[in-house]
């Protein structure tokens, strides 16, 4: 049977086993009239579409055509489609009521009006990404999503790293999410710099199923906010408290000790530029979080060889950032690398006080290459700057 003779049901099965079924059906529509009709029928029952690969050409007009041809879409990826505006997203909201997953990351032109429309028209939404949607994304949009999409399990409200960009998402929006979206498992609030203790208390109280929480660059967050998170979100597997841009002296050993004690399922922990973290905190994490694979201690300048000795017991550790940790020595780093057989990425960059020698860096690189080069040649990194 020639491709042009395939019935629509078979075309959908074929298309759905390809990386981008929508692109396949549209690209082959020219074969003949019979296939064009079959492709049209197939599009009518297609349930997923990824337009991110076509982001440069997708605009409002194209998006409206897709919506008109694919009313049963439940998963839609528009990430990076910088040419679409509120008009395109409103068309999606009104034409795709079955939508459960929507990725609008990098759609810089959309405003809170588009998000409000999605919240109103797509009540079944369980996953929504608004990463980098920096134009007029406010509490109005977040509250609308919270009220209109109570089945949400994943939400990305993170902003791009831009010191000139102000954030209009506050505790008001996050509180609404916590109270209305109790099934949340994945929440990214990176660079939402206006949120405070009150928002995290609400999340900790209501979002008991949370497994991933990203608070990177939320520099107003301190121990008083993390303590209730540790008590209320015991399913946490990933938590990022790093503040590389502004630094955060409000996170201390007290918060990390509580996390280590109560969130023992942690696999990834980001403490980048949390300046008041000491060996005691790292030892607690190493001792209690046996599934730890990823730890960021960048610019934890008080960390010493004692912390590294404790981390040597983390047999699943794969990624470790020790950049700016100036009080560690060659011997401790070598011992850690030898003990952690799963380690594939180690950052030892430092400033003028870095004591790690070039010889140690070379040795580490050789160890990692011998261990992982056959399967992970591009993940290998053992680097440092030295005089």
SERO-4910 file (N, C-alpha, C, O; in steps of 0.05 Angstrom, whole numbers):
BEGIN
 pado doro    nc1    nc2    nc3   cac1   cac2   cac3    cc1    cc2    cc3    oc1    oc2    oc3
  Unk    A     17    -24      0      0      0      0     18     25      0     36     27     16
  Unk    A     12     43    -18     26     69    -19     17     87      4     -6     85     13
  Unk    A     35    105     12     28    124     33      3    140     27    -13    145     45
  Unk    A     -1    146      2    -24    162     -6    -50    147     -3    -72    159     -4
  Unk    A    -49    120      1    -73    104      3    -80     97     32   -100     84     37
  Unk    A    -64    107     51    -69    101     79    -95    114     89   -100    137     83
  Unk    A   -111     99    104   -135    112    116   -127    130    139   -104    128    149
  Unk    A   -144    149    146   -137    169    166   -129    157    193   -110    167    205
  Unk    A   -143    136    201   -137    124    227   -109    113    227    -94    115    247
  Unk    A   -100    100    205    -73     89    203    -53    112    201    -30    109    212
  Unk    A    -60    133    188    -42    156    186    -36    168    214    -13    175    219
  Unk    A    -56    169    231    -52    179    258    -33    161    273    -15    171    287
  Unk    A    -37    135    271    -20    116    285      9    119    275     28    120    291
  Unk    A     12    122    248     39    126    237     51    152    246     74    153    255
  Unk    A     35    173    245     45    200    252     53    202    281     73    214    288
  Unk    A     37    189    299     42    191    327     67    176    336     77    180    358
  Unk    A     78    160    318    103    146    324    127    162    313    150    153    315
  Unk    A    121    185    302    142    203    292    146    226    312    128    232    328
  Unk    A    170    238    312    175    260    331    155    283    329    148    295    349
  Unk    A    146    289    305    128    312    301    105    304    282    107    309    258
  Unk    A     84    292    292     62    282    275     49    304    259     41    300    236
  Unk    A     45    328    270     32    350    256     48    358    232     37    361    210
  Unk    A     74    361    235     91    369    213     91    348    191     90    355    167
  Unk    A     90    322    198     89    300    178     63    302    162     64    301    137
  Unk    A     41    305    175     15    306    161     13    330    143      3    328    120
  Unk    A     22    353    152     21    377    135     40    375    112     33    385     90
  Unk    A     63    364    116     83    363     95     77    344     72     86    347     50
  Unk    A     60    324     78     53    304     58     26    309     45     18    293     28
  Unk    A     13    330     52    -14    335     42    -15    339     12    -36    337      0
  Unk    A      8    345      0      9    351    -29      9    326    -46      7    328    -70
  Unk    A     12    302    -34     16    278    -50     -6    274    -70     -1    269    -94
  Unk    A    -30    275    -62    -54    274    -80    -79    282    -64    -77    286    -40
  Unk    A   -101    284    -78   -126    293    -65   -135    272    -44   -145    280    -23
  Unk    A   -131    247    -50   -139    226    -32   -124    228     -6   -136    227     16
  Unk    A    -97    231     -8    -81    234     16    -88    260     31    -88    261     56
  Unk    A    -93    281     16   -100    306     28   -125    304     45   -126    315     67
  Unk    A   -145    289     35   -169    285     51   -163    268     75   -173    273     97
  Unk    A   -147    247     71   -141    229     94   -125    245    115   -129    241    139
  Unk    A   -106    261    106    -90    277    124   -108    297    139   -104    301    163
  Unk    A   -128    309    126   -146    327    139   -162    312    161   -166    323    183
  Unk    A   -171    288    154   -186    272    173   -168    264    197   -177    264    220
  Unk    A   -143    258    191   -124    251    212   -119    274    230   -117    271    255
  Unk    A   -116    298    219   -111    321    235   -135    326    254   -131    336    277
  Unk    A   -159    319    245   -183    324    262   -183    307    287   -197    313    306
  Unk    A   -168    285    287   -167    268    311   -139    267    324   -135    252    343
  Unk    A   -121    284    314    -95    286    325    -97    297    353   -111    317    358
  Unk    A    -82    285    373    -84    295    400    -59    309    410    -58    318    433
  Unk    A    -38    312    394    -14    326    403     -1    340    379     -1    330    357
  Unk    A     11    363    385     25    378    364     48    393    376     46    406    397
  Unk    A     71    391    363     96    405    371    104    424    349    114    416    328
  Unk    A    100    450    354    107    470    334    133    484    342    141    504    329
  Unk    A    146    475    362    171    488    371    193    486    350    210    504    347
  Unk    A    193    464    334    213    461    313    208    480    289    225    485    273
  Unk    A    183    491    288    176    509    267    172    537    278    158    554    266
  Unk    A    185    543    300    180    568    315    184    593    298    171    613    303
  Unk    A    203    592    280    210    616    264    187    624    245    185    647    237
  Unk    A    172    604    237    151    609    216    123    610    228    105    620    214
  Unk    A    119    601    252     93    600    264     85    629    273     99    642    288
  Unk    A     62    638    262     51    664    271     22    660    278     12    638    279
  Unk    A      8    682    282    -20    681    291    -37    667    270    -54    650    277
  Unk    A    -33    673    244    -49    662    223    -45    632    221    -65    616    219
  Unk    A    -20    623    223    -14    595    222    -26    580    246    -37    558    243
  Unk    A    -25    592    269    -35    580    293    -65    577    291    -76    556    300
  Unk    A    -79    596    280   -108    595    278   -116    572    259   -136    559    263
  Unk    A   -100    567    238   -106    545    219   -102    518    233   -118    500    230
  Unk    A    -81    516    249    -76    491    263    -99    485    282   -109    463    283
  Unk    A   -108    505    297   -130    502    316   -155    493    301   -170    476    311
  Unk    A   -161    505    278   -185    498    263   -184    470    253   -205    457    249
  Unk    A   -160    459    247   -158    432    236   -154    411    257   -159    387    252
  Unk    A   -146    419    281   -139    399    303   -154    406    328   -141    413    348
  Unk    A   -180    403    329   -195    411    352   -192    392    377   -200    399    399
  Unk    A   -181    368    372   -178    349    394   -150    349    407   -144    331    423
  Unk    A   -134    368    400   -107    369    412   -109    371    442   -123    388    453
  Unk    A    -93    354    455    -92    355    484    -64    364    494    -61    373    516
  Unk    A    -44    361    476    -17    369    483     -6    387    461     -5    379    438
  Unk    A      1    411    468     10    431    449     36    445    458     37    456    480
  Unk    A     57    443    441     82    456    448     87    479    429     92    475    405
  Unk    A     86    503    439     91    528    424    117    542    434    120    565    429
  Unk    A    134    527    448    158    540    459    175    552    437    180    540    417
  Unk    A    184    576    443    201    591    424    187    604    401    200    616    384
  Unk    A    161    602    400    146    615    378    142    645    384    122    654    393
  Unk    A    163    660    378    164    688    386    146    706    369    142    729    377
  Unk    A    136    695    347    119    712    330     90    712    338     74    728    327
  Unk    A     82    694    355     53    693    362     47    713    383     64    721    400
  Unk    A     22    723    383     12    743    402    -11    731    417    -18    708    415
  Unk    A    -25    749    432    -48    740    447    -69    728    429    -84    710    437
  Unk    A    -71    738    404    -92    728    385    -89    698    381   -109    684    380
  Unk    A    -65    688    377    -60    660    373    -67    643    397    -80    623    395
  Unk    A    -59    653    420    -65    638    445    -95    638    451   -105    618    461
  Unk    A   -108    660    446   -137    661    450   -151    641    431   -171    629    439
  Unk    A   -141    638    407   -152    618    388   -149    590    399   -167    574    397
  Unk    A   -126    585    411   -121    559    424   -141    555    447   -153    533    450
  Unk    A   -144    575    463   -161    573    486   -190    567    479   -204    552    492
  Unk    A   -200    580    457   -228    576    449   -232    551    432   -254    540    431
  Unk    A   -210    542    418   -214    520    399   -204    493    409   -208    473    396
  Unk    A   -190    492    432   -178    467    442   -187    462    471   -170    464    489
  Unk    A   -212    456    475   -222    453    503   -211    428    517   -213    425    541
  Unk    A   -200    409    500   -189    384    512   -160    387    521   -148    368    531
  Unk    A   -149    410    518   -121    415    524   -114    408    553   -127    417    572
  Unk    A    -93    391    556    -83    384    583    -54    394    587    -46    397    610
  Unk    A    -40    398    565    -12    407    568     -6    429    547    -11    425    523
  Unk    A      4    452    557     10    475    539     37    487    547     41    494    570
  Unk    A     54    489    527     81    501    532     83    527    516     84    526    491
  Unk    A     83    549    530     85    576    518    112    589    525    115    613    522
  Unk    A    131    573    533    157    584    542    170    599    518    171    589    496
  Unk    A    180    623    524    194    639    504    175    653    485    184    666    466
  Unk    A    149    653    490    130    668    473    128    696    485    110    702    499
  Unk    A    148    712    478    152    738    491    130    758    487    128    777    503
  Unk    A    114    755    466     94    776    460     68    772    475     51    791    475
  Unk    A     63    749    487     37    745    499     36    760    526     56    765    539
  Unk    A     12    768    533      7    782    558    -12    766    576    -19    744    571
  Unk    A    -19    779    599    -36    765    618    -64    760    606    -78    742    615
  Unk    A    -72    775    585    -98    770    572    -99    742    559   -119    729    560
  Unk    A    -77    734    547    -76    708    535    -78    686    556    -92    666    552
  Unk    A    -63    690    578    -63    670    599    -91    668    612   -100    646    618
  Unk    A   -104    690    616   -131    690    627   -150    675    608   -167    660    618
  Unk    A   -147    678    582   -163    664    563   -159    633    565   -178    618    563
  Unk    A   -134    625    567   -127    597    570   -140    586    596   -151    564    596
  Unk    A   -138    601    617   -149    592    643   -179    588    641   -191    570    653
  Unk    A   -192    605    625   -221    604    622   -230    582    603   -250    568    607
  Unk    A   -214    578    581   -223    559    560   -212    531    563   -221    513    549
  Unk    A   -192    527    580   -179    500    582   -179    490    611   -157    489    623
  Unk    A   -202    483    621   -204    476    649   -190    449    656   -185    443    679
  Unk    A   -184    433    635   -171    407    640   -140    409    641   -127    389    644
  Unk    A   -130    433    639   -101    436    637    -87    425    662    -95    432    685
  Unk    A    -67    408    658    -52    398    680    -23    407    680     -9    406    700
  Unk    A    -13    416    656     14    425    654     15    451    638      4    452    615
  Unk    A     28    472    649     29    498    635     57    510    640     66    513    663
  Unk    A     70    517    618     96    531    620     93    559    609     86    563    585
  Unk    A    100    578    625    101    606    617    129    618    621    132    642    625
  Unk    A    149    600    620    176    609    624    184    631    604    180    629    580
  Unk    A    194    653    615    204    675    598    182    692    586    188    709    570
  Unk    A    157    688    594    135    705    584    135    730    601    118    733    619
  Unk    A    153    748    595    158    770    613    141    795    609    141    813    625
  Unk    A    124    795    588    109    819    582     82    819    596     63    805    588
  Unk    A     80    835    617     55    839    631     44    813    644     20    810    646
  Unk    A     62    795    651     53    771    665     50    778    695     71    782    708
  Unk    A     26    780    705     21    790    731      5    771    748     -2    749    740
  Unk    A     -1    779    773    -18    764    791    -45    758    778    -58    738    784
  Unk    A    -55    777    762    -81    773    749    -81    747    733   -100    731    735
  Unk    A    -60    742    718    -58    717    702    -55    693    720    -68    672    715
  Unk    A    -39    695    741    -34    672    758    -59    664    774    -65    641    776
  Unk    A    -73    684    784    -98    678    798   -118    666    779   -132    647    787
  Unk    A   -120    675    755   -139    664    735   -132    634    730   -150    618    729
  Unk    A   -107    628    727    -98    600    723   -105    583    748   -115    561    745
  Unk    A   -100    594    771   -106    580    796   -135    573    798   -142    550    806
  Unk    A   -152    592    792   -181    587    794   -192    570    771   -209    553    776
  Unk    A   -182    575    747   -193    562    724   -182    534    718   -195    518    704
  Unk    A   -158    528    729   -145    503    723   -137    488    748   -114    485    754
  Unk    A   -157    479    763   -151    466    789   -137    439    787   -127    429    807
  Unk    A   -136    428    763   -123    402    759    -93    404    753    -79    384    747
  Unk    A    -82    428    754    -54    433    748    -36    415    766    -39    414    791
  Unk    A    -17    402    753      4    388    768     31    399    763     50    395    778
  Unk    A     34    415    741     60    426    734     56    455    724     40    460    706
  Unk    A     71    474    736     69    502    728     96    515    728    110    514    748
  Unk    A    103    527    706    129    542    704    123    571    700    114    580    679
  Unk    A    130    587    720    126    616    719    154    630    719    155    654    724
  Unk    A    175    615    714    201    626    716    207    648    695    197    646    672
  Unk    A    222    667    703    230    689    685    259    684    677    274    670    690
  Unk    A    267    696    654    295    694    645    313    710    664    303    729    677
  Unk    A    338    703    665    357    718    681    363    745    668    378    746    648
  Unk    A    351    766    678    354    792    667    352    813    689    330    817    700
  Unk    A    375    825    697    375    843    720    357    868    715    350    881    734
  Unk    A    351    874    690    334    897    684    305    890    683    288    908    679
  Unk    A    298    865    687    270    856    685    257    855    713    267    842    731
  Unk    A    235    869    715    220    869    741    199    847    740    188    840    718
  Unk    A    193    836    763    173    815    765    148    825    778    149    838    799
  Unk    A    125    819    766    100    829    777     83    806    790     60    810    796
  Unk    A     96    783    794     83    761    807     90    762    837    114    763    844
  Unk    A     70    763    854     75    767    883     62    744    898     53    724    887
  Unk    A     62    747    925     50    728    942     20    723    936     10    702    940
  Unk    A      7    744    925    -22    741    919    -26    719    899    -44    702    903
  Unk    A    -10    719    877    -13    698    857     -6    671    867    -20    651    862
  Unk    A     16    669    881     25    643    891      6    632    913      2    608    913
  Unk    A     -4    649    929    -24    640    949    -49    628    935    -59    607    944
  Unk    A    -57    641    914    -81    630    899    -75    603    887    -92    585    888
  Unk    A    -51    599    877    -43    573    867    -43    552    888    -54    530    884
  Unk    A    -32    559    911    -31    539    933    -59    531    942    -64    507    946
  Unk    A    -77    549    944   -103    543    954   -121    529    934   -139    515    942
  Unk    A   -116    533    908   -134    522    888   -122    498    873   -137    482    862
  Unk    A    -96    496    872    -83    475    856    -67    457    875    -43    456    875
  Unk    A    -82    442    890    -70    425    911    -56    400    900    -43    386    915
  Unk    A    -59    395    873    -47    372    861    -19    379    849     -6    361    837
  Unk    A    -10    403    853     15    412    842     38    393    851     42    388    875
  Unk    A     54    384    831     77    368    837    103    383    828    125    377    839
  Unk    A    100    401    809    123    415    797    117    444    796     99    452    781
  Unk    A    133    461    809    128    490    810    155    505    807    173    501    824
  Unk    A    157    521    786    181    537    782    175    566    784    159    577    769
  Unk    A    187    579    804    183    607    810    210    622    807    213    644    819
  Unk    A    228    612    791    254    624    788    251    654    780    236    660    762
  Unk    A    267    671    793    267    699    787    241    714    793    238    737    786
  Unk    A    223    701    807    200    715    818    208    727    844    202    717    866
  Unk    A    222    749    842    236    761    865    218    775    885    228    782    907
  Unk    A    193    778    879    175    791    898    162    772    918    150    781    937
  Unk    A    165    747    914    152    728    933    167    727    959    191    729    960
  Unk    A    152    723    981    163    723   1008    154    698   1024    143    679   1013
  Unk    A    160    700   1049    153    679   1068    124    670   1066    118    646   1066
  Unk    A    105    689   1062     76    683   1062     69    664   1040     53    645   1044
  Unk    A     81    667   1016     75    650    993     85    621    999     70    602    992
  Unk    A    108    618   1010    119    592   1015    104    577   1038    102    553   1037
  Unk    A     94    592   1057     78    580   1078     53    568   1066     45    546   1074
  Unk    A     40    582   1048     16    572   1034     22    547   1018      7    528   1019
  Unk    A     44    548   1003     52    525    986     57    501   1004     48    479    998
  Unk    A     72    505   1026     78    483   1044     53    471   1057     52    447   1062
  Unk    A     34    488   1062      9    480   1076     -9    464   1057    -22    445   1066
  Unk    A    -10    472   1032    -31    461   1014    -21    442    992    -36    425    983
  Unk    A      5    444    985     15    428    962     32    405    972     56    406    969
  Unk    A     19    386    984     33    364    997     46    345    977     64    329    985
  Unk    A     37    345    952     48    327    932     72    338    917     83    325    899
  Unk    A     81    362    924    102    375    909    128    359    910    138    350    931
  Unk    A    139    354    886    165    340    883    187    358    873    210    353    878
  Unk    A    180    379    859    200    398    848    192    427    854    170    435    848
  Unk    A    210    442    867    205    470    874    230    485    867    251    481    878
  Unk    A    227    504    849    250    521    840    246    549    850    228    563    841
  Unk    A    263    558    867    262    585    879    288    601    872    295    619    887
  Unk    A    301    593    850    326    606    843    322    637    840    303    646    827
  Unk    A    340    652    852    340    681    852    318    694    868    313    718    866
  Unk    A    303    678    884    283    689    901    297    697    927    295    683    948
  Unk    A    310    720    927    329    727    948    315    736    974    328    740    994
  Unk    A    289    740    973    275    748    998    268    723   1015    260    726   1038
  Unk    A    272    700   1004    266    675   1018    288    669   1038    312    669   1031
  Unk    A    280    662   1062    300    655   1083    292    630   1098    274    616   1090
  Unk    A    305    625   1120    300    601   1136    271    599   1144    259    578   1144
  Unk    A    259    622   1151    231    622   1161    212    612   1140    190    601   1147
  Unk    A    219    614   1114    202    604   1093    208    575   1086    190    560   1079
  Unk    A    233    567   1089    241    540   1082    233    519   1103    228    496   1097
  Unk    A    233    527   1128    226    509   1150    198    497   1146    195    473   1149
  Unk    A    177    513   1139    151    501   1134    151    484   1109    136    464   1107
  Unk    A    167    491   1089    169    474   1065    180    447   1072    170    426   1063
  Unk    A    200    446   1089    212    421   1097    192    404   1112    191    379   1109
  Unk    A    175    416   1128    155    401   1144    131    393   1127    120    371   1131
  Unk    A    124    409   1108     99    404   1093    102    389   1066     83    377   1057
  Unk    A    126    391   1054    130    380   1028    151    357   1029    173    360   1018
  Unk    A    143    336   1041    162    314   1046    168    297   1022    185    279   1022
  Unk    A    152    301   1000    157    287    975    177    300    957    183    291    935
  Unk    A    188    323    966    207    338    949    231    321    940    244    307    956
  Unk    A    236    323    914    259    310    902    279    330    892    303    324    889
  Unk    A    269    354    885    287    375    874    279    402    886    256    410    885
  Unk    A    299    415    897    295    442    908    319    459    901    342    452    907
  Unk    A    314    483    889    335    501    883    330    527    898    310    541    894
  Unk    A    350    534    915    349    559    931    371    578    922    376    598    936
  Unk    A    385    572    900    408    587    892    401    616    885    380    621    873
  Unk    A    419    634    891    416    662    884    443    673    873    456    688    887
  Unk    A    450    664    850    475    671    838    478    701    833    500    712    836
  Unk    A    456    714    825    457    743    818    460    760    843    479    777    844
  Unk    A    443    757    862    442    775    885    455    762    910    462    777    929
  Unk    A    457    736    910    466    723    934    444    722    955    426    738    954
  Unk    A    446    702    973    426    700    994    438    692   1020    446    669   1024
  Unk    A    440    710   1039    451    704   1065    428    697   1084    434    691   1108
  Unk    A    403    696   1075    381    690   1092    377    660   1095    363    651   1114
  Unk    A    389    644   1077    388    614   1080    412    605   1095    435    611   1087
  Unk    A    408    592   1118    430    583   1135    428    553   1139    411    539   1128
  Unk    A    446    543   1156    446    515   1163    419    506   1174    411    483   1170
  Unk    A    405    523   1188    380    516   1200    360    505   1180    348    484   1184
  Unk    A    358    519   1157    339    510   1136    348    484   1124    332    466   1119
  Unk    A    374    482   1118    385    458   1105    383    433   1123    378    411   1114
  Unk    A    388    437   1148    386    415   1168    357    405   1169    353    381   1170
  Unk    A    338    423   1168    310    415   1168    303    399   1143    289    379   1144
  Unk    A    313    409   1120    308    395   1094    320    367   1095    307    347   1087
  Unk    A    345    365   1105    358    339   1106    343    319   1124    342    295   1119
  Unk    A    332    330   1145    318    313   1165    291    304   1155    283    281   1160
  Unk    A    276    321   1140    248    315   1134    243    310   1104    223    297   1097
  Unk    A    261    318   1087    258    314   1058    279    294   1048    297    301   1032
  Unk    A    278    270   1058    300    251   1053    299    240   1024    317    225   1016
  Unk    A    278    247   1009    277    238    981    291    257    962    291    252    938
  Unk    A    303    278    973    317    297    956    338    284    938    355    269    947
  Unk    A    337    291    912    356    282    893    373    305    882    396    301    874
  Unk    A    362    329    883    376    352    872    371    376    892    349    382    899
  Unk    A    393    389    899    392    412    918    410    434    908    434    429    905
  Unk    A    399    457    904    414    481    895    418    501    917    398    512    927
  Unk    A    443    506    924    449    526    945    469    546    935    485    557    951
  Unk    A    469    551    909    487    570    897    486    597    911    465    610    912
  Unk    A    509    607    920    512    633    933    495    637    958    488    659    965
  Unk    A    488    615    971    477    616    998    501    617   1017    510    596   1026
  Unk    A    510    641   1023    536    645   1035    539    634   1063    562    629   1072
  Unk    A    517    630   1077    519    622   1105    517    591   1109    512    582   1132
  Unk    A    519    576   1088    519    547   1090    546    537   1099    566    545   1087
  Unk    A    547    519   1119    573    509   1129    574    479   1125    556    466   1115
  Unk    A    596    468   1135    600    439   1133    578    423   1147    570    402   1137
  Unk    A    567    434   1168    546    420   1183    522    414   1165    510    392   1166
  Unk    A    514    433   1149    491    430   1131    497    408   1110    481    391   1104
  Unk    A    521    410   1098    529    391   1077    530    362   1089    521    343   1076
  Unk    A    541    360   1112    543    334   1125    515    322   1130    511    298   1126
  Unk    A    496    339   1138    469    329   1143    456    319   1117    443    298   1117
  Unk    A    459    334   1096    448    326   1070    461    300   1060    447    282   1051
  Unk    A    487    298   1063    501    274   1055    492    249   1071    490    227   1060
  Unk    A    486    254   1096    479    232   1114    450    222   1110    445    198   1112
  Unk    A    432    241   1105    403    234   1105    391    231   1077    372    216   1073
  Unk    A    403    245   1057    391    244   1030    407    225   1012    425    232    997
  Unk    A    401    199   1015    416    178   1003    413    177    972    429    164    958
  Unk    A    392    190    962    387    190    933    399    214    919    393    218    895
  Unk    A    414    230    932    425    255    921    442    250    896    461    234    897
  Unk    A    435    263    874    450    261    849    462    288    841    481    288    825
  Unk    A    451    310    851    458    336    840    460    356    864    440    360    878
  Unk    A    483    368    868    487    387    890    503    412    880    525    409    869
  Unk    A    491    435    884    504    460    876    512    476    901    495    486    915
  Unk    A    538    477    906    549    492    929    566    515    920    584    525    935
  Unk    A    561    525    896    577    547    885    578    571    905    558    580    916
  Unk    A    603    581    909    608    603    927    600    598    956    594    617    971
  Unk    A    601    573    964    598    567    992    626    567   1004    639    546   1008
  Unk    A    636    591   1009    664    595   1015    673    583   1042    697    581   1048
  Unk    A    653    576   1059    661    565   1085    663    535   1084    672    522   1104
  Unk    A    656    523   1062    657    494   1059    686    484   1060    704    497   1047
  Unk    A    692    463   1075    719    453   1077    720    424   1069    701    412   1059
  Unk    A    743    412   1073    748    384   1067    729    365   1082    723    343   1073
  Unk    A    719    374   1105    701    357   1121    675    352   1106    664    330   1106
  Unk    A    665    373   1092    641    370   1076    645    350   1053    628    334   1048
  Unk    A    668    352   1040    674    334   1018    677    306   1027    669    287   1013
  Unk    A    688    302   1050    691    275   1061    663    263   1066    659    239   1061
  Unk    A    645    279   1075    617    269   1079    604    263   1053    590    243   1051
  Unk    A    608    280   1033    596    275   1006    607    250    992    594    240    974
  Unk    A    630    241   1001    641    217    989    624    193    994    627    172    980
  Unk    A    605    195   1013    587    173   1019    562    173   1000    546    155   1000
  Unk    A    560    195    984    537    197    966    543    182    940    553    194    920
  Unk    A    538    157    939    546    140    917    532    146    891    541    137    870
  Unk    A    509    160    892    493    166    868    499    194    857    488    202    837
  Unk    A    517    208    870    523    236    862    535    237    834    554    223    827
  Unk    A    522    253    817    531    256    789    540    284    781    559    287    765
  Unk    A    528    304    793    535    332    787    541    347    812    525    347    831
  Unk    A    564    359    813    573    374    837    586    400    829    605    400    814
  Unk    A    576    422    840    588    448    834    602    459    859    589    464    880
  Unk    A    628    461    858    644    471    880    659    497    872    679    504    884
  Unk    A    649    510    852    661    535    843    661    555    866    641    559    879
  Unk    A    684    568    871    686    588    891    688    577    919    688    592    939
  Unk    A    690    550    922    694    538    949    725    538    953    738    518    946
  Unk    A    735    559    965    764    563    966    778    549    989    803    550    991
  Unk    A    763    536   1007    775    523   1030    777    493   1027    777    479   1047
  Unk    A    777    483   1003    779    454    998    807    449    986    819    466    973
  Unk    A    816    424    989    844    418    981    843    396    960    823    382    955
  Unk    A    867    392    947    870    372    927    863    344    937    848    329    924
  Unk    A    873    337    961    869    311    972    839    304    976    830    282    970
  Unk    A    824    323    986    796    319    991    780    315    965    763    298    963
  Unk    A    787    332    945    773    330    919    779    303    906    761    290    895
  Unk    A    804    295    906    812    270    894    798    246    908    789    228    895
  Unk    A    796    248    934    783    226    949    753    225    942    742    203    940
  Unk    A    741    248    939    712    248    932    708    237    904    690    220    900
  Unk    A    724    245    885    721    235    857    725    205    856    711    191    842
  Unk    A    744    194    872    749    166    873    726    150    885    720    128    877
  Unk    A    714    162    906    692    149    920    665    149    905    650    131    907
  Unk    A    660    172    891    635    175    877    637    166    848    643    182    830
  Unk    A    632    141    844    637    129    818    617    138    796    622    135    772
  Unk    A    595    150    805    575    159    786    580    188    777    566    198    759
  Unk    A    599    202    789    604    230    783    612    234    754    631    222    744
  Unk    A    597    252    740    604    258    712    610    288    708    620    296    687
  Unk    A    603    305    727    606    334    723    616    346    750    603    343    770
  Unk    A    638    359    749    650    372    773    661    399    765    679    401    747
  Unk    A    652    420    778    661    447    773    678    456    796    669    458    819
  Unk    A    703    462    790    722    471    811    733    499    805    754    506    816
  Unk    A    719    514    788    728    541    783    731    556    809    716    552    828
  Unk    A    750    574    809    754    591    833    768    617    827    777    621    804
  Unk    A    770    633    846    783    659    843    812    657    852    825    637    849
  Unk    A    822    679    862    850    681    869    858    664    893    881    659    898
  Unk    A    837    655    908    843    639    932    840    609    927    841    594    946
  Unk    A    835    602    902    832    573    896    857    558    901    879    565    891
  Unk    A    855    536    916    879    520    923    881    495    907    900    479    911
  Unk    A    863    490    889    864    465    872    884    469    850    883    489    835
  Unk    A    903    450    848    925    453    829    918    442    802    899    427    798
  Unk    A    934    451    783    930    441    755    934    411    753    920    398    737
  Unk    A    952    401    768    957    372    767    932    356    776    926    336    765
  Unk    A    919    366    797    895    353    807    872    354    786    858    334    781
  Unk    A    870    377    773    849    380    752    854    360    730    835    348    720
  Unk    A    879    358    722    886    338    701    879    310    709    868    294    693
  Unk    A    886    303    734    880    276    744    850    271    744    841    249    736
  Unk    A    835    290    753    806    287    754    794    283    726    777    266    721
  Unk    A    804    300    708    794    298    680    800    270    669    783    258    655
  Unk    A    824    260    674    831    233    664    813    212    676    805    193    662
  Unk    A    807    214    702    790    195    715    762    195    702    751    174    696
  Unk    A    751    219    699    724    221    688    723    211    659    704    198    651
  Unk    A    743    218    644    744    209    616    745    179    614    732    166    598
  Unk    A    762    167    631    765    138    630    739    124    639    732    102    630
  Unk    A    725    138    657    700    126    668    676    128    650    660    110    647
  Unk    A    674    152    637    649    158    623    652    164    593    631    165    579
  Unk    A    675    167    582    679    175    554    664    158    535    653    169    515
  Unk    A    661    131    538    647    115    518    618    123    514    607    120    492
  Unk    A    605    134    534    577    140    532    570    169    536    549    178    526
  Unk    A    586    184    550    579    212    556    603    231    550    612    245    568
  Unk    A    613    232    525    637    247    520    633    277    524    653    291    530
  Unk    A    609    287    522    605    316    524    597    325    552    595    349    557
  Unk    A    593    307    570    585    314    597    609    317    615    607    326    638
  Unk    A    632    308    606    655    308    623    666    336    628    671    351    609
  Unk    A    669    342    653    679    369    659    693    369    686    680    365    707
  Unk    A    718    375    686    732    379    711    750    404    705    770    401    691
  Unk    A    742    427    715    756    451    706    763    469    729    751    468    751
  Unk    A    783    485    725    790    505    745    808    526    732    821    521    712
  Unk    A    807    549    744    826    570    735    848    572    756    842    574    780
  Unk    A    871    573    748    893    575    767    915    592    754    916    596    730
  Unk    A    933    603    771    954    621    762    974    606    746    993    617    736
***
